[in-house]
Amino acid sequence: MKMIIAILRDVDSDPVTRALTAGKFRVTRIASTGGLLRRGVTTLLVGVDDGKVDVAIQVLKDTCCPAAEGEKRATVFVVPVERFEQV
């Protein structure tokens, strides 16, 4: 299992969250602030099976709005999950 941590612009948070949940991914959304200008961003936490990481990242790429030249649409980290439990 992997954890995808995606940091994206606030404008993209609703469409990306909807697209991921439509693709049967579970998403936790966290409001955050970042960058040089302290712009509003959203951090998404998505737990996925190893074989679905590329699918989830493609949903992000397909759903994020085009960015201005030189601006990134999202920053994505994929980290291994050693243990997962729901209580």
N, C-alpha and C positions, 0 to 999 in steps of 0.2 A: 504494500500500500504506500501511496505517496500523498503528501500534502502540497497543494498548489497554493502559493501565497501570491496574489495578484494585486498590485497597487495601480489604480487607474483613476482617471479624472472623474469628478462627480457627475459630469454630463453623461458618462458612459455607464454609470453604476446600475441604473434601472434596466436598460436594454440588455446588458450583459447578464445580470442576475436572472432576468426572465428567460433569456436564451439558455443559460446553464440549467435552470430548473426544468425547462421544457425538454432538455436532453437527459433528464433523470439524474442530474448531479445535485447533490446537497450542498448548499452554499450558506456560509455565515458571513454577513456583511458588517464591517466596522467602519464608522466615520473616522477619518484621520486627517492630519494636516502634514504637508511636507513640501519639500522643494525650497529653492532659494526665495521665492516670493510668498511662501507660506500659503499656497493655494489649497483649496479644499480638494481632498482626494478620498477615495474609498479603498479600503483594503478588503479583499475577498479571501476567505479561507475555504478551500474546496478539497475534501478528502476523496481520493479516487483510487481505484485499482490500478496496478502498474500498467496494464494493457490499455487503459483509457486516458492516460495522460495526454497523449498527442491529440486525441479527439477534443478534450476539454480546452487545450490551448488553441486549437483551431477555431473553436466557438468564440473564444476571446478575440482572436485576430479578425474573424468575420464580422463581429458585432461592434467593436470599438469604432467610433467615428473617425474619419480621417483627421490627422493632426496638422497643425501649421508646420511649415518647413523647419526642420531642425528640432522639432518637438516630438517626444516619444509618446505613443498612445498608452502604453502600460509597461510596468516592470513586473516580470514574472519569475518567481523562485519555485523550484520543485525540490522538495526535501523528503528524505525517506521517513517513514513512520514505523518505529520499532514495535509499537503496541497501540491497539485501538480498542476502546471499550465504551459502551453506552450504559449509563446507570440511571 
